[in-house]
Amino acid sequence: MIRIENVSKIYKMGDLELAALDNVSLEIKAGEFVAIMGPSGSGKSTLMNMIGFLDEPTSGNYIIDGKDTSGLSATELAGLRNNRIGFVFQSFNLLSDMSARDNVELPLIYSNNKNRKEKAEASLKRVGLGKRVHHKPKELSGGQQQRVAIARALVNDPSIIMADEPTGALDTQTGEEIMQLLVDLNKSGITVIVVTHDPEVAQYASRVIMLRDGKIEKDDRNYDTNESGSFKKDDFKKSNFLNFAEIFESLSMAFKSIISNKMRSFLTTLGIIIGVASVIAMTSIGTGASKQITDRISNMGANLLMIQPGQSNRTGVVSTSFAPLTYEDGQAVAEESNYVEAVDAQMSKRFIVIYKDKNYRTEVMGTTTSFLKVMNFNIDYGRFFTEDENIAKRRVAVIGNTILTELFEGKDPIGEYIKINNSQYQVIGVLEEKGGSGWRDQDDVIVVPLFTAQTRLIGKDVISNLNVTITSNDIAEKAEAEITGILRKRHGLRDGDLDDFRIRSQAEILDTVSETTQSFTFLLAGIAVVSLVVGGIGIMNIMLVSVAERTREIGIRKAIGARGVDILTQFLIEAILVSVSGGILGIGFGYSIGRVVSHFAGWPTIVTMQSVLVSFFFSMAVGLFFGFYPARKASKMNPIDALRYE
């Protein structure tokens, strides 16, 4: 079954070379019970590791069933360890957070066996632990733990049992029971190889090989054995890919690992939680602000053109030092343009408004009777001022809902007088509520006749802007060109002179606002993404710590047949689970932050499905990216080095 030819194992310690095995050659037939003995440092454990494919020789050949193993890949060697070799260790090497049955199931997971629970329980019953399947290692005695280890070694029906000092951690009686169990297994046709320094243990074997200084000193055989139980070709084969069942088991093991380290897992996810919450909160605030501004502009009126005084040069700097707009400019545009429906001339200034013992600072706007139509406002109750009241410069006012709340506490204000700039103004109407927020409250305004504002409040007969409603947005360019011609003619501009006014359409403003707020949102999201990256680095650090802490576990898993891809997948899934969990919690926190900001600051927030999906998949990508290096490091570990790790 096994033939070793001139095998040597050299360990390098700086410039020194230590030969653990020195040109060892031996044959082991199927069905033998072999004890490998020798003093400490003789090379017996190294020889067992070579036979069990836990370590590789520096030189020499290892031939099993006529096949040279030097050409086998790591995956094929894992297949042999899983299918035909069962390991029993002195320190048991059971996973403490798993039950006896779960520990025994491990080799079956890596062999993709579909009846794992039944086979694991049958194997435990075989070693006398049928009633202990749900007990964890700490709930079992030393002898029972070793029986669990033997049950794990037997569960895949191996041809060889390899036991390293199987009674070293046991009392005499328990040790005898374990050895008798190994004898019974050997009688059933299983080849047993025991490494020991105890002559009493060696007495159970039919063959004793004595090692000293890395060489075979003596090889005593008590009787011949019949060769049986040879390896099958399929034992050398193992796919490099995971099937669905293996992925599910990796997911289950990763989840158990996370649950068993709750606090560390939470602290690991904290960076992702903060990052995703920041992304969701920032984008929701930015998106809400964009929508609010867009709605405000849309509510200003359909098919709107806005004309403001001042010259915009090539650098974008606006000058307002000459050629102001006048009421007459608006009249000319209304009368001469073929595309204009209505024109509203406006000017405004902020004043402190007083009513009885209350005062409030707000915007007072002087405007014309076209205000309601052009700016898309309606009267809630009362009335709007007339053209006669405008011409007569009457002190009348129409108030917004915010003024109604602040000064009148919601009571009917019609006929009441408010004081603006030390003059009494009679409230004749209330504007229908438009809605407002922290960015700009459209209801925080008082409207008075334009001529009243010019003469009694501001003292200038110029206007700040003209708002023009055109017949259709489709003719916006034609309307702009026509209005430009009218105003240039009125302002006496010659060919080559720059316009001393600016015309902007509603669509243009919406595009500008959209671009600005989108850039603002991207900036906020970019800042938040930095938090995600920092969280990803935290995941990588914690995963590296986890790999270091679980090095021995990695060695155990590899010893019972786990491939590199199994270990890689398990740790990678852990990293992704941590990231995704943080992402989900972060989405919830981000939404909550947005709602809190909306409630206390009065800013609208909108959480879009796009931002949620982007945050979720980005957090998953962070786990995948930053978890790959620790997972790959774990998958590349040498089984014996991992088992020896303290």
C-alpha positions as CSV (number, residue, x, y, z in Angstrom):
1,M,0.0,0.0,0.0
2,I,2.7,2.5,1.0
3,R,6.3,2.6,-0.2
4,I,8.8,5.3,0.9
5,E,12.1,5.4,-0.9
6,N,15.1,7.5,0.4
7,V,12.9,10.2,1.9
8,S,14.6,13.0,3.6
9,K,13.2,16.1,5.4
10,I,15.6,19.0,6.0
11,Y,14.6,22.0,8.2
12,K,16.6,25.2,7.8
13,M,17.2,27.3,10.9
14,G,19.1,30.3,9.6
15,D,22.4,29.0,8.2
16,L,21.9,25.6,9.9
17,E,20.3,22.6,8.4
18,L,18.6,19.9,10.6
19,A,17.8,16.5,9.1
20,A,14.5,15.3,10.7
21,L,14.5,12.3,8.3
22,D,17.6,11.0,6.6
23,N,17.2,8.7,3.6
24,V,14.4,6.6,5.1
25,S,12.9,3.7,3.1
26,L,10.1,1.4,4.2
27,E,7.0,-0.4,3.0
28,I,3.7,-0.7,4.8
29,K,1.2,-3.3,3.6
30,A,-2.6,-3.0,3.8
31,G,-4.0,-4.3,7.1
32,E,-0.9,-3.8,9.2
33,F,-0.8,-2.3,12.7
34,V,2.4,-0.4,12.7
35,A,3.9,1.5,15.7
36,I,6.6,4.1,15.0
37,M,8.8,4.6,18.0
38,G,11.8,6.6,19.0
39,P,13.0,9.3,21.4
40,S,12.1,12.9,21.1
41,G,13.7,14.4,18.0
42,S,14.0,11.0,16.3
43,G,11.8,12.0,13.4
44,K,8.8,9.8,14.1
45,S,6.2,12.6,14.0
46,T,7.8,13.9,10.8
47,L,7.5,10.4,9.2
48,M,3.9,10.2,10.2
49,N,3.2,13.6,8.7
50,M,4.9,12.5,5.4
51,I,2.8,9.3,5.3
52,G,-0.4,11.3,6.0
53,F,0.3,14.0,3.4
54,L,0.5,16.7,6.0
55,D,4.0,17.6,5.0
56,E,6.2,17.2,1.9
57,P,9.7,15.5,1.8
58,T,12.7,17.5,0.9
59,S,13.8,14.6,-1.3
60,G,12.9,11.0,-2.1
61,N,9.8,9.3,-3.3
62,Y,6.5,8.5,-1.7
63,I,4.6,5.9,-3.7
64,I,1.0,4.9,-2.7
65,D,-0.8,2.1,-4.5
66,G,1.9,2.2,-7.2
67,K,1.3,6.0,-7.8
68,D,4.1,8.5,-7.1
69,T,2.6,11.3,-5.0
70,S,5.3,13.8,-5.9
71,G,3.2,14.9,-8.9
72,L,0.0,15.3,-7.0
73,S,-1.5,18.7,-6.5
74,A,-2.5,20.2,-3.2
75,T,-6.2,19.5,-4.1
76,E,-5.5,15.8,-4.9
77,L,-3.5,15.4,-1.6
78,A,-6.5,16.9,0.2
79,G,-8.7,14.3,-1.5
80,L,-6.5,11.5,-0.2
81,R,-6.5,12.9,3.3
82,N,-10.3,13.2,3.2
83,N,-11.2,9.9,1.6
84,R,-8.7,7.3,2.8
85,I,-6.7,8.7,5.8
86,G,-8.1,9.4,9.3
87,F,-6.1,11.3,11.8
88,V,-6.2,10.9,15.6
89,F,-4.1,13.4,17.5
90,Q,-2.7,13.4,21.0
91,S,-4.5,16.8,21.8
92,F,-7.7,15.6,20.1
93,N,-7.9,18.7,17.9
94,L,-11.6,19.1,18.2
95,L,-13.3,22.4,17.4
96,S,-14.5,23.7,20.8
97,D,-17.6,25.6,19.5
98,M,-19.0,22.5,17.7
99,S,-20.8,19.5,19.1
100,A,-19.4,16.0,18.9
101,R,-21.6,15.3,15.9
102,D,-20.6,18.5,14.1
103,N,-16.9,17.7,14.7
104,V,-17.4,14.2,13.2
105,E,-19.4,15.7,10.3
106,L,-16.5,17.9,9.1
107,P,-14.8,15.3,6.8
108,L,-18.2,14.5,5.3
109,I,-18.7,18.2,4.4
110,Y,-15.4,18.2,2.4
111,S,-16.4,15.0,0.7
112,N,-19.8,16.3,-0.2
113,N,-21.6,13.4,1.6
114,K,-25.4,13.9,1.6
115,N,-26.2,11.8,4.7
116,R,-23.8,13.5,7.0
117,K,-25.8,13.6,10.2
118,E,-26.7,9.9,10.0
119,K,-23.2,8.8,9.2
120,A,-21.7,11.0,12.0
121,E,-24.1,9.6,14.5
122,A,-23.4,6.1,13.4
123,S,-19.6,6.7,13.7
124,L,-20.1,8.1,17.2
125,K,-22.2,5.0,18.1
126,R,-19.4,2.8,16.7
127,V,-17.0,4.2,19.3
128,G,-19.5,4.1,22.2
129,L,-20.7,7.7,22.2
130,G,-24.2,7.3,20.7
131,K,-25.7,9.3,23.6
132,R,-23.2,12.2,23.4
133,V,-23.8,13.5,19.9
134,H,-24.9,16.9,21.1
135,H,-22.2,17.5,23.7
136,K,-19.4,19.9,23.0
137,P,-15.8,18.9,23.8
138,K,-15.7,20.8,27.1
139,E,-18.6,18.7,28.3
140,L,-16.7,15.4,27.6
141,S,-13.9,13.7,29.4
142,G,-10.5,13.2,27.8
143,G,-11.2,9.7,26.8
144,Q,-14.6,10.7,25.3
145,Q,-12.9,13.5,23.3
146,Q,-10.4,11.0,21.9
147,R,-13.2,8.7,20.9
148,V,-14.9,11.7,19.1
149,A,-11.5,12.2,17.3
150,I,-11.5,8.5,16.3
151,A,-15.1,8.7,15.2
152,R,-14.1,11.7,13.0
153,A,-11.2,9.7,11.6
154,L,-13.6,6.7,10.8
155,V,-16.5,8.6,9.3
156,N,-15.3,8.5,5.7
157,D,-14.4,4.8,5.9
158,P,-10.6,5.3,5.6
159,S,-8.1,2.7,4.7
160,I,-5.5,4.1,7.1
161,I,-5.9,5.4,10.6
162,M,-2.9,7.5,11.7
163,A,-2.7,8.2,15.5
164,D,-0.1,10.5,17.0
165,E,0.4,9.6,20.7
166,P,-3.3,8.7,21.0
167,T,-3.0,7.9,24.7
168,G,-0.6,10.7,25.7
169,A,-3.2,12.9,27.3
170,L,-5.2,10.0,28.9
171,D,-5.1,8.0,32.1
172,T,-4.0,4.4,31.9
173,Q,-7.4,2.8,31.9
174,T,-8.8,5.2,29.3
175,G,-5.6,4.7,27.2
176,E,-6.1,0.9,27.2
177,E,-9.7,1.4,26.0
178,I,-8.5,3.6,23.2
179,M,-5.8,1.2,22.1
180,Q,-8.2,-1.7,22.2
181,L,-10.5,0.3,20.0
182,L,-7.7,0.8,17.5
183,V,-6.9,-3.0,17.6
184,D,-10.6,-3.8,16.8
185,L,-10.5,-1.3,13.9
186,N,-7.3,-3.0,12.6
187,K,-9.0,-6.4,12.8
188,S,-11.8,-5.0,10.6
189,G,-9.2,-4.4,7.9
190,I,-8.1,-0.9,8.5
191,T,-4.4,-0.2,8.4
192,V,-3.3,1.5,11.7
193,I,-0.2,3.5,12.1
194,V,0.6,4.8,15.6
195,V,3.4,7.1,16.6
196,T,4.4,6.7,20.2
197,H,7.3,6.7,22.6
198,D,5.5,4.4,25.0
199,P,6.5,0.7,24.8
200,E,3.2,-0.4,26.3
201,V,1.3,1.3,23.4
202,A,3.7,-0.3,20.9
203,Q,2.9,-3.8,22.3
204,Y,-0.6,-3.5,20.6
205,A,1.1,-3.3,17.2
206,S,2.0,-6.2,15.0
207,R,5.0,-4.3,13.7
208,V,7.3,-1.8,15.5
209,I,9.6,0.6,13.6
210,M,12.3,2.2,15.7
211,L,13.7,5.6,14.6
212,R,16.8,7.3,15.9
213,D,18.3,10.5,14.5
214,G,16.1,10.4,11.5
215,K,17.0,6.9,10.4
216,I,15.3,3.5,10.9
217,E,17.2,1.7,13.5
218,K,15.1,-1.4,13.8
219,D,12.0,-2.9,12.1
220,D,10.3,-5.8,13.9
221,R,7.3,-7.6,12.4
222,N,5.4,-10.1,14.5
223,Y,3.4,-11.7,11.6
224,D,2.6,-11.3,7.9
225,T,-0.6,-9.5,6.7
226,N,-2.7,-10.0,3.6
227,E,-2.8,-6.9,1.4
228,S,-6.3,-5.5,1.1
229,G,-8.1,-2.2,1.2
230,S,-6.1,-0.6,-1.6
231,F,-6.8,2.9,-2.8
232,K,-9.2,3.6,-5.6
233,K,-8.5,5.9,-8.4
234,D,-11.3,8.2,-7.3
235,D,-9.5,8.8,-4.0
236,F,-6.9,10.9,-5.9
237,K,-9.5,13.0,-7.6
238,K,-11.0,16.1,-6.1
239,S,-12.5,19.0,-7.9
240,N,-11.0,22.5,-7.5
241,F,-14.5,23.9,-7.6
242,L,-17.2,24.1,-4.9
243,N,-20.7,22.7,-5.5
244,F,-23.8,24.3,-4.0
245,A,-23.8,22.0,-0.9
246,E,-20.2,23.0,-0.1
247,I,-21.0,26.7,-0.5
248,F,-24.0,26.3,1.8
249,E,-21.8,24.6,4.4
250,S,-19.2,27.3,4.1
251,L,-21.9,29.8,4.6
252,S,-23.2,28.0,7.7
253,M,-19.7,27.6,9.2
254,A,-18.9,31.3,8.5
255,F,-22.2,32.3,10.2
256,K,-21.4,30.1,13.3
257,S,-18.0,31.7,13.5
258,I,-19.4,35.2,13.4
259,I,-22.1,34.3,16.1
260,S,-19.4,32.8,18.4
261,N,-17.5,36.1,18.3
262,K,-20.4,38.6,18.6
263,M,-18.5,41.6,20.0
264,R,-15.6,41.3,17.7
265,S,-17.9,40.8,14.7
266,F,-19.9,43.9,15.7
267,L,-16.8,46.0,16.1
268,T,-15.6,44.8,12.7
269,T,-18.9,45.8,11.1
270,L,-18.8,49.2,12.8
271,G,-16.7,50.8,10.1
272,I,-19.0,49.5,7.3
273,I,-22.1,50.6,9.3
274,I,-20.7,54.1,9.6
275,G,-19.7,54.2,5.9
276,V,-23.0,52.9,4.5
277,A,-25.0,55.1,6.9
278,S,-23.0,58.1,5.7
279,V,-23.6,57.2,2.1
280,I,-27.4,56.8,2.6
281,A,-27.7,59.9,4.8
282,M,-25.7,62.1,2.6
283,T,-27.3,61.0,-0.7
284,S,-30.8,61.2,0.8
285,I,-30.1,64.8,2.0
286,G,-28.6,65.8,-1.3
287,T,-31.4,64.1,-3.3
288,G,-34.0,65.7,-1.1
289,A,-32.5,69.2,-1.5
290,S,-32.3,68.7,-5.3
291,K,-36.0,67.7,-5.4
292,Q,-37.0,70.6,-3.2
293,I,-35.2,73.2,-5.3
294,T,-36.6,71.6,-8.5
295,D,-40.1,71.7,-7.1
296,R,-39.7,75.3,-6.0
297,I,-38.6,76.3,-9.5
298,S,-41.4,74.3,-11.1
299,N,-43.9,75.9,-8.8
300,M,-42.8,79.4,-9.8
301,G,-44.9,78.9,-13.0
302,A,-45.0,77.1,-16.3
303,N,-43.1,78.4,-19.3
304,L,-41.2,81.0,-17.3
305,L,-38.4,83.3,-18.4
306,M,-36.5,85.3,-15.8
307,I,-34.9,88.6,-16.8
308,Q,-32.4,90.3,-14.4
309,P,-30.3,93.4,-14.8
310,G,-26.5,93.2,-15.3
311,Q,-24.0,92.1,-17.8
312,S,-22.4,88.7,-17.8
313,N,-18.9,88.6,-19.3
314,R,-17.0,85.7,-20.7
315,T,-15.6,84.7,-17.2
316,G,-19.2,84.5,-15.8
317,V,-18.8,87.6,-13.6
318,V,-22.1,89.6,-13.4
319,S,-22.0,93.4,-13.3
320,T,-25.1,95.3,-12.1
321,S,-23.5,98.8,-12.1
322,F,-25.5,100.2,-15.1
323,A,-28.8,100.0,-17.1
324,P,-31.2,98.8,-14.4
325,L,-34.5,97.2,-15.5
326,T,-37.7,99.3,-15.2
327,Y,-41.4,98.8,-15.0
328,E,-41.6,100.3,-18.5
329,D,-39.2,97.6,-19.8
330,G,-41.8,95.0,-18.7
331,Q,-44.6,96.9,-20.3
332,A,-42.7,97.0,-23.6
333,V,-42.0,93.3,-23.5
334,A,-45.7,92.5,-22.8
335,E,-47.0,94.8,-25.6
336,E,-44.4,94.1,-28.4
337,S,-43.6,90.4,-28.0
338,N,-45.6,87.8,-29.9
339,Y,-44.8,85.0,-27.5
340,V,-45.5,86.6,-24.2
341,E,-48.7,85.9,-22.2
342,A,-47.9,88.0,-19.1
343,V,-45.1,90.0,-17.4
344,D,-44.6,90.6,-13.7
345,A,-42.1,93.2,-12.5
346,Q,-40.7,92.6,-9.0
347,M,-38.5,94.2,-6.4
348,S,-38.0,93.0,-2.8
349,K,-36.3,93.8,0.5
350,R,-36.3,92.3,4.0
351,F,-38.1,94.2,6.7
352,I,-39.1,93.7,10.3
353,V,-43.0,93.4,10.3
354,I,-44.9,94.2,13.5
355,Y,-48.4,93.2,14.5
356,K,-49.5,94.2,18.0
357,D,-46.8,92.8,20.4
358,K,-45.3,90.4,17.8
359,N,-42.6,91.1,15.2
360,Y,-41.1,89.0,12.5
361,R,-38.4,89.6,9.8
362,T,-39.5,88.6,6.4
363,E,-39.2,89.4,2.7
364,V,-41.5,92.2,1.4
365,M,-42.1,91.9,-2.3
366,G,-43.4,94.7,-4.5
367,T,-45.1,93.2,-7.6
368,T,-47.9,93.8,-10.1
369,T,-51.3,92.3,-10.6
370,S,-49.8,89.6,-12.9
371,F,-48.0,88.1,-9.9
372,L,-50.6,85.3,-9.3
373,K,-50.6,84.1,-13.0
374,V,-46.9,84.4,-13.6
375,M,-45.6,82.9,-10.3
376,N,-48.3,80.3,-10.2
377,F,-49.8,81.4,-6.9
378,N,-53.4,81.3,-5.7
379,I,-55.4,83.2,-3.1
380,D,-56.4,81.0,-0.2
381,Y,-58.9,83.6,1.1
382,G,-59.4,87.3,0.9
383,R,-58.3,89.0,-2.3
384,F,-55.3,90.3,-4.3
385,F,-54.8,94.0,-4.8
386,T,-56.1,95.7,-8.0
387,E,-54.3,97.7,-10.7
388,D,-56.0,100.8,-9.3
389,E,-54.5,100.1,-5.8
390,N,-51.1,99.7,-7.4
391,I,-51.4,103.0,-9.3
392,A,-52.7,104.8,-6.2
393,K,-49.8,103.3,-4.2
394,R,-52.2,102.0,-1.6
395,R,-50.8,100.4,1.6
396,V,-52.4,97.0,1.3
397,A,-50.7,93.6,1.7
398,V,-51.2,90.0,0.9
399,I,-49.4,87.6,3.2
400,G,-48.0,84.1,3.0
401,N,-48.9,81.2,5.3
402,T,-45.7,81.5,7.3
403,I,-46.6,85.1,8.2
404,L,-50.1,84.0,9.1
405,T,-48.6,81.5,11.6
406,E,-45.9,83.8,13.0
407,L,-47.9,87.0,13.5
408,F,-51.6,85.9,13.6
409,E,-51.2,82.4,15.0
410,G,-53.5,81.1,12.3
411,K,-56.4,83.5,13.1
412,D,-58.2,85.4,10.3
413,P,-56.0,88.4,9.4
414,I,-58.3,90.0,6.8
415,G,-58.8,93.7,7.7
416,E,-56.0,93.7,10.3
417,Y,-53.1,96.1,10.1
418,I,-49.4,95.3,10.2
419,K,-46.6,97.8,10.4
420,I,-43.8,97.7,7.7
421,N,-41.1,100.4,7.9
422,N,-43.1,102.4,10.4
423,S,-46.2,102.5,8.1
424,Q,-49.5,100.7,8.5
425,Y,-50.6,98.2,5.9
426,Q,-54.0,96.5,5.8
427,V,-54.0,92.7,5.2
428,I,-56.5,92.0,2.3
429,G,-55.6,88.4,1.5
430,V,-53.7,85.3,2.3
431,L,-51.7,83.3,-0.4
432,E,-52.4,79.6,-0.8
433,E,-49.7,77.5,0.9
434,K,-46.9,76.5,-1.4
435,G,-44.9,74.5,1.2
436,G,-41.4,75.2,2.5
437,S,-38.4,73.7,4.2
438,G,-35.1,74.6,5.6
439,W,-33.7,75.6,2.2
440,R,-36.3,78.2,1.2
441,D,-39.7,78.9,2.5
442,Q,-42.0,80.2,-0.4
443,D,-44.7,81.1,2.1
444,D,-42.4,83.4,4.1
445,V,-43.3,86.5,2.1
446,I,-45.6,89.6,2.1
447,V,-46.7,91.0,-1.3
448,V,-47.5,94.7,-1.8
449,P,-48.2,96.7,-4.9
450,L,-45.1,97.5,-6.9
451,F,-45.5,101.3,-7.0
452,T,-46.2,101.2,-3.2
453,A,-42.9,99.3,-2.6
454,Q,-41.0,101.6,-4.9
455,T,-42.1,104.9,-3.3
456,R,-43.0,104.1,0.3
457,L,-40.6,101.2,1.2
458,I,-37.5,101.1,-1.0
459,G,-37.4,104.6,-2.5
460,K,-36.3,103.5,-6.0
461,D,-38.3,103.2,-9.2
462,V,-36.1,100.4,-10.6
463,I,-37.0,96.7,-10.4
464,S,-34.9,93.7,-9.5
465,N,-36.3,91.3,-12.1
466,L,-38.9,90.7,-14.7
467,N,-40.7,87.4,-14.8
468,V,-42.2,86.5,-18.1
469,T,-44.7,83.8,-19.0
470,I,-44.4,82.6,-22.6
471,T,-47.0,80.7,-24.6
472,S,-44.9,77.4,-24.7
473,N,-41.5,76.1,-23.7
474,D,-41.1,74.9,-27.3
475,I,-40.7,78.5,-28.5
476,A,-38.4,79.5,-25.6
477,E,-35.4,80.3,-27.8
478,K,-37.5,82.4,-30.2
479,A,-39.1,84.3,-27.3
480,E,-35.6,85.0,-25.8
481,A,-34.4,86.3,-29.1
482,E,-37.4,88.5,-29.5
483,I,-37.3,89.9,-25.9
484,T,-33.5,90.5,-26.3
485,G,-34.2,92.6,-29.3
486,I,-36.9,94.6,-27.5
487,L,-34.7,95.3,-24.5
488,R,-31.6,96.1,-26.5
489,K,-33.5,98.6,-28.5
490,R,-35.0,100.2,-25.3
491,H,-31.5,100.4,-23.7
492,G,-29.9,101.9,-26.8
493,L,-27.4,99.1,-27.3
494,R,-25.5,99.1,-30.6
495,D,-24.2,96.1,-32.6
496,G,-21.2,94.6,-30.8
497,D,-22.3,95.9,-27.4
498,L,-22.9,93.2,-24.8
499,D,-26.4,92.8,-23.4
500,D,-26.9,94.6,-20.1
501,F,-29.4,92.1,-18.9
502,R,-29.6,88.3,-18.6
503,I,-32.4,86.1,-19.6
504,R,-32.7,82.6,-18.1
505,S,-35.3,80.0,-18.8
506,Q,-36.9,77.7,-16.3
507,A,-35.4,74.7,-18.1
508,E,-31.9,76.2,-17.9
509,I,-32.2,76.9,-14.2
510,L,-33.4,73.4,-13.6
511,D,-30.5,72.0,-15.5
512,T,-28.0,74.1,-13.6
513,V,-29.6,73.3,-10.2
514,S,-29.6,69.6,-11.2
515,E,-26.0,69.6,-12.1
516,T,-25.0,71.5,-9.0
517,T,-26.9,69.4,-6.6
518,Q,-25.8,66.2,-8.3
519,S,-22.2,67.3,-7.9
520,F,-22.9,68.1,-4.3
521,T,-24.4,64.7,-3.8
522,F,-21.5,63.0,-5.4
523,L,-19.1,64.9,-3.2
524,L,-21.0,63.9,-0.1
525,A,-21.2,60.3,-1.3
526,G,-17.5,60.4,-2.1
527,I,-16.6,61.5,1.4
528,A,-18.8,58.8,2.8
529,V,-17.2,56.2,0.6
530,V,-13.9,56.9,2.3
531,S,-15.5,55.7,5.5
532,L,-16.4,52.5,3.7
533,V,-12.8,52.0,2.6
534,V,-11.6,52.6,6.1
535,G,-14.1,50.1,7.3
536,G,-12.8,47.6,4.7
537,I,-9.3,48.0,6.0
538,G,-10.7,47.3,9.5
539,I,-12.2,44.1,8.1
540,M,-8.9,43.0,6.6
541,N,-7.1,43.7,9.9
542,I,-9.6,41.7,11.9
543,M,-9.7,38.9,9.4
544,L,-5.9,38.7,9.6
545,V,-6.2,38.5,13.4
546,S,-8.9,35.8,13.0
547,V,-6.7,33.8,10.7
548,A,-3.9,34.0,13.2
549,E,-6.1,33.0,16.1
550,R,-7.6,30.1,14.1
551,T,-4.5,28.8,12.5
552,R,-4.8,25.5,14.4
553,E,-8.4,25.2,13.3
554,I,-7.2,25.7,9.7
555,G,-4.6,22.9,10.2
556,I,-7.4,20.6,11.6
557,R,-9.6,21.2,8.6
558,K,-6.9,20.6,6.2
559,A,-5.8,17.4,8.0
560,I,-9.3,16.0,7.5
561,G,-9.5,16.9,3.8
562,A,-10.3,20.6,3.4
563,R,-8.9,22.0,0.2
564,G,-7.4,25.4,-0.2
565,V,-10.6,26.6,-1.9
566,D,-12.6,25.4,1.1
567,I,-10.6,27.5,3.5
568,L,-10.6,30.4,1.1
569,T,-14.3,30.3,0.7
570,Q,-15.0,30.0,4.4
571,F,-13.0,33.0,5.4
572,L,-14.1,35.0,2.3
573,I,-17.7,34.3,3.1
574,E,-17.1,35.4,6.7
575,A,-15.7,38.8,5.4
576,I,-18.6,39.2,3.0
577,L,-21.2,38.3,5.7
578,V,-19.6,40.9,8.1
579,S,-19.7,43.5,5.3
580,V,-23.2,42.7,4.2
581,S,-24.4,42.7,7.8
582,G,-22.8,46.1,8.3
583,G,-24.3,47.3,5.0
584,I,-27.8,46.3,6.1
585,L,-27.4,47.9,9.5
586,G,-25.8,51.0,7.8
587,I,-28.8,51.3,5.5
588,G,-31.1,51.3,8.5
589,F,-29.0,53.9,10.4
590,G,-28.6,56.1,7.3
591,Y,-32.4,56.1,6.8
592,S,-32.9,57.0,10.4
593,I,-30.3,59.8,10.3
594,G,-32.0,61.2,7.2
595,R,-35.4,61.2,9.0
596,V,-34.0,62.9,12.1
597,V,-32.4,65.6,9.9
598,S,-35.6,66.0,8.0
599,H,-37.6,66.4,11.3
600,F,-35.3,68.8,13.2
601,A,-33.7,70.8,10.4
602,G,-36.7,70.9,8.1
603,W,-34.7,69.6,5.2
604,P,-36.4,67.0,3.0
605,T,-34.6,63.7,2.6
606,I,-35.2,61.0,-0.1
607,V,-33.7,57.6,0.2
608,T,-33.7,56.1,-3.3
609,M,-33.6,52.4,-4.2
610,Q,-30.5,53.2,-6.3
611,S,-28.5,54.5,-3.3
612,V,-29.6,51.5,-1.2
613,L,-28.6,49.0,-3.8
614,V,-25.3,50.8,-4.5
615,S,-24.5,50.9,-0.8
616,F,-25.4,47.3,-0.3
617,F,-23.4,45.9,-3.2
618,F,-20.5,48.3,-2.5
619,S,-20.3,47.0,1.1
620,M,-20.3,43.4,-0.3
621,A,-17.5,44.4,-2.7
622,V,-15.6,45.9,0.2
623,G,-15.8,42.6,2.1
624,L,-14.8,40.6,-1.0
625,F,-11.8,42.9,-1.8
626,F,-10.5,43.4,1.7
627,G,-11.3,39.8,2.8
628,F,-9.5,38.1,-0.1
629,Y,-5.9,38.6,1.2
630,P,-6.5,37.1,4.7
631,A,-8.6,34.3,3.1
632,R,-6.0,33.5,0.6
633,K,-3.3,33.5,3.3
634,A,-5.3,31.0,5.3
635,S,-5.9,28.8,2.2
636,K,-2.1,28.6,1.5
637,M,-1.1,27.4,4.9
638,N,0.8,24.2,5.2
639,P,-1.3,21.7,7.2
640,I,1.5,20.6,9.5
641,D,2.7,24.1,10.2
642,A,-0.9,25.2,11.0
643,L,-1.3,22.2,13.4
644,R,1.9,23.0,15.2
645,Y,0.9,26.7,15.6
646,E,0.5,27.9,19.2
